[in-house]
Amino acid sequence: MLINKEDWTTYFKFLDALRESGATNMLGAGPYIMKAFEIPEGDARKILMAWMRTFGDGTESAEVRAEKVI
């Protein structure tokens, strides 16, 4: 799975909004990613794990965090 910076930013913004909405515990966010972006479970897990590793205290923007993944 090769993801560019713009895609990482899109995924991270989606996950930030999902977290803010309170719709799910973030450990259960995989199915939301799969449905929203029509991607396989394995890719959704990789995206979610990258988001969790880079989230920190939540003060950095999705764009800055996406740079850390690339």
Z-matrix of the N, CA and C atoms (Angstrom, degrees):
N
C 1 1.451
C 2 1.521 1 108.14
N 3 1.305 2 117.06 1 115.19
C 4 1.458 3 122.79 2 177.66
C 5 1.521 4 108.29 3 -107.76
N 6 1.323 5 115.84 4 120.62
C 7 1.465 6 120.91 5 -177.36
C 8 1.521 7 108.31 6 -122.86
N 9 1.330 8 116.13 7 130.91
C 10 1.459 9 119.37 8 178.03
C 11 1.537 10 110.92 9 -87.47
N 12 1.318 11 115.53 10 172.17
C 13 1.467 12 120.80 11 -175.43
C 14 1.529 13 111.82 12 -58.74
N 15 1.328 14 116.93 13 -40.90
C 16 1.463 15 119.51 14 -178.04
C 17 1.524 16 110.95 15 -63.91
N 18 1.332 17 116.51 16 -39.41
C 19 1.466 18 119.52 17 178.51
C 20 1.529 19 110.91 18 -67.89
N 21 1.349 20 117.04 19 -43.18
C 22 1.468 21 119.12 20 177.63
C 23 1.522 22 109.77 21 -58.40
N 24 1.313 23 116.51 22 -43.06
C 25 1.460 24 120.52 23 179.69
C 26 1.527 25 110.52 24 -60.91
N 27 1.321 26 116.73 25 -43.66
C 28 1.469 27 120.96 26 178.48
C 29 1.527 28 111.09 27 -61.05
N 30 1.323 29 116.57 28 -46.80
C 31 1.463 30 120.08 29 178.79
C 32 1.525 31 111.28 30 -61.80
N 33 1.332 32 116.85 31 -44.71
C 34 1.460 33 120.26 32 -178.10
C 35 1.527 34 111.55 33 -66.31
N 36 1.328 35 117.79 34 -38.65
C 37 1.472 36 119.97 35 176.70
C 38 1.524 37 110.25 36 -63.78
N 39 1.331 38 116.62 37 -40.92
C 40 1.456 39 120.71 38 177.16
C 41 1.527 40 110.59 39 -59.83
N 42 1.323 41 116.38 40 -47.55
C 43 1.463 42 120.44 41 -178.82
C 44 1.523 43 112.07 42 -67.92
N 45 1.325 44 117.68 43 -35.55
C 46 1.470 45 120.27 44 175.14
C 47 1.530 46 110.03 45 -60.76
N 48 1.337 47 116.14 46 -45.03
C 49 1.468 48 120.60 47 -179.96
C 50 1.529 49 110.80 48 -66.42
N 51 1.325 50 116.67 49 -39.49
C 52 1.464 51 120.24 50 177.83
C 53 1.521 52 110.51 51 -61.93
N 54 1.315 53 116.43 52 -43.19
C 55 1.470 54 120.72 53 178.35
C 56 1.531 55 110.40 54 -61.27
N 57 1.321 56 115.46 55 -46.09
C 58 1.466 57 119.99 56 -179.91
C 59 1.525 58 112.45 57 -62.69
N 60 1.324 59 116.54 58 -32.95
C 61 1.468 60 120.51 59 -178.18
C 62 1.522 61 112.30 60 -69.96
N 63 1.343 62 115.96 61 -26.66
C 64 1.460 63 119.28 62 -177.68
C 65 1.517 64 113.29 63 74.66
N 66 1.335 65 117.87 64 13.16
C 67 1.457 66 121.61 65 -176.82
C 68 1.527 67 112.63 66 -65.95
N 69 1.326 68 117.32 67 -26.51
C 70 1.461 69 120.64 68 -178.69
C 71 1.522 70 109.83 69 -154.46
N 72 1.308 71 115.49 70 156.10
C 73 1.448 72 120.55 71 166.74
C 74 1.520 73 105.23 72 -67.15
N 75 1.307 74 118.63 73 137.50
C 76 1.462 75 120.46 74 -173.46
C 77 1.521 76 112.96 75 -63.57
N 78 1.304 77 118.81 76 -21.08
C 79 1.466 78 120.04 77 174.51
C 80 1.524 79 111.04 78 -64.89
N 81 1.316 80 116.99 79 -21.54
C 82 1.455 81 122.07 80 179.00
C 83 1.520 82 113.62 81 -101.85
N 84 1.319 83 117.54 82 19.34
C 85 1.466 84 121.38 83 -175.00
C 86 1.528 85 113.94 84 -79.70
N 87 1.318 86 118.25 85 -13.97
C 88 1.462 87 120.98 86 -177.89
C 89 1.523 88 114.21 87 -51.17
N 90 1.339 89 118.54 88 -51.74
C 91 1.463 90 119.42 89 179.87
C 92 1.534 91 113.35 90 -60.74
N 93 1.312 92 117.32 91 -31.17
C 94 1.464 93 120.69 92 177.25
C 95 1.530 94 110.39 93 -66.22
N 96 1.326 95 116.33 94 -41.22
C 97 1.470 96 121.06 95 178.29
C 98 1.532 97 109.13 96 -65.59
N 99 1.324 98 116.19 97 -45.49
C 100 1.468 99 120.60 98 -179.41
C 101 1.521 100 111.25 99 -57.36
N 102 1.319 101 116.37 100 -45.09
C 103 1.463 102 120.65 101 -177.40
C 104 1.529 103 111.43 102 -71.37
N 105 1.320 104 116.89 103 -44.93
C 106 1.466 105 120.66 104 -175.75
C 107 1.529 106 112.89 105 -65.68
N 108 1.333 107 116.13 106 -36.31
C 109 1.467 108 119.93 107 -174.16
C 110 1.529 109 113.56 108 -113.49
N 111 1.351 110 115.81 109 2.86
C 112 1.466 111 121.66 110 179.17
C 113 1.534 112 111.42 111 50.43
N 114 1.327 113 114.66 112 56.42
C 115 1.460 114 120.90 113 -179.89
C 116 1.528 115 109.68 114 -124.06
N 117 1.329 116 117.46 115 159.23
C 118 1.467 117 120.73 116 -179.29
C 119 1.533 118 112.38 117 -69.03
N 120 1.311 119 114.47 118 160.15
C 121 1.463 120 121.56 119 -177.77
C 122 1.526 121 112.57 120 -56.81
N 123 1.322 122 117.56 121 -43.80
C 124 1.463 123 120.46 122 -178.70
C 125 1.525 124 112.40 123 -60.12
N 126 1.328 125 116.66 124 -41.62
C 127 1.464 126 120.39 125 178.41
C 128 1.523 127 110.78 126 -67.80
N 129 1.323 128 116.15 127 -39.45
C 130 1.469 129 120.03 128 178.62
C 131 1.527 130 110.50 129 -62.01
N 132 1.312 131 116.87 130 -39.92
C 133 1.471 132 120.34 131 178.44
C 134 1.520 133 111.22 132 -64.18
N 135 1.345 134 116.74 133 -42.04
C 136 1.467 135 120.39 134 178.67
C 137 1.526 136 111.17 135 -61.92
N 138 1.317 137 116.21 136 -41.93
C 139 1.467 138 120.77 137 178.98
C 140 1.520 139 110.07 138 -64.31
N 141 1.328 140 116.47 139 -46.66
C 142 1.464 141 120.46 140 -179.58
C 143 1.527 142 111.29 141 -62.06
N 144 1.317 143 117.43 142 -43.17
C 145 1.468 144 120.16 143 179.07
C 146 1.527 145 111.34 144 -63.58
N 147 1.326 146 117.22 145 -39.97
C 148 1.465 147 120.24 146 177.52
C 149 1.525 148 110.17 147 -64.13
N 150 1.329 149 117.18 148 -41.34
C 151 1.460 150 120.77 149 178.20
C 152 1.528 151 109.90 150 -61.80
N 153 1.324 152 117.00 151 -44.26
C 154 1.467 153 120.51 152 -179.45
C 155 1.534 154 111.33 153 -64.33
N 156 1.331 155 117.16 154 -41.13
C 157 1.471 156 120.62 155 179.85
C 158 1.525 157 112.24 156 -65.00
N 159 1.323 158 117.37 157 -32.12
C 160 1.461 159 120.17 158 -174.36
C 161 1.521 160 114.01 159 -99.68
N 162 1.325 161 118.44 160 -7.91
C 163 1.465 162 120.37 161 -173.32
C 164 1.523 163 112.43 162 -62.70
N 165 1.323 164 117.59 163 -41.47
C 166 1.470 165 120.51 164 -179.80
C 167 1.513 166 112.08 165 59.04
N 168 1.326 167 115.61 166 -129.74
C 169 1.472 168 119.47 167 179.86
C 170 1.527 169 111.74 168 -93.62
N 171 1.327 170 117.14 169 5.03
C 172 1.458 171 121.21 170 175.86
C 173 1.510 172 115.13 171 83.17
N 174 1.326 173 117.61 172 7.70
C 175 1.464 174 119.43 173 -177.23
C 176 1.525 175 113.43 174 -89.94
N 177 1.340 176 117.87 175 -19.50
C 178 1.459 177 119.83 176 179.24
C 179 1.528 178 109.88 177 -84.14
N 180 1.324 179 115.99 178 146.56
C 181 1.465 180 120.32 179 179.95
C 182 1.524 181 110.59 180 -71.14
N 183 1.314 182 115.21 181 162.99
C 184 1.464 183 121.03 182 177.12
C 185 1.523 184 110.24 183 -59.75
N 186 1.323 185 116.58 184 -36.16
C 187 1.467 186 120.62 185 -179.61
C 188 1.524 187 111.33 186 -63.97
N 189 1.312 188 116.72 187 -43.51
C 190 1.473 189 121.15 188 179.87
C 191 1.522 190 109.56 189 -66.40
N 192 1.322 191 116.67 190 -43.00
C 193 1.466 192 119.68 191 179.91
C 194 1.527 193 111.31 192 -66.35
N 195 1.338 194 117.79 193 -34.30
C 196 1.465 195 121.13 194 178.21
C 197 1.519 196 111.11 195 -62.32
N 198 1.319 197 117.36 196 -34.57
C 199 1.459 198 121.62 197 177.48
C 200 1.531 199 111.34 198 -61.70
N 201 1.296 200 117.31 199 -31.70
C 202 1.453 201 121.80 200 -178.20
C 203 1.529 202 112.06 201 -71.75
N 204 1.311 203 116.89 202 -22.96
C 205 1.461 204 121.36 203 -177.66
C 206 1.519 205 111.13 204 -85.89
N 207 1.295 206 116.52 205 -32.60
C 208 1.477 207 121.43 206 -174.79
C 209 1.509 208 111.05 207 -68.31
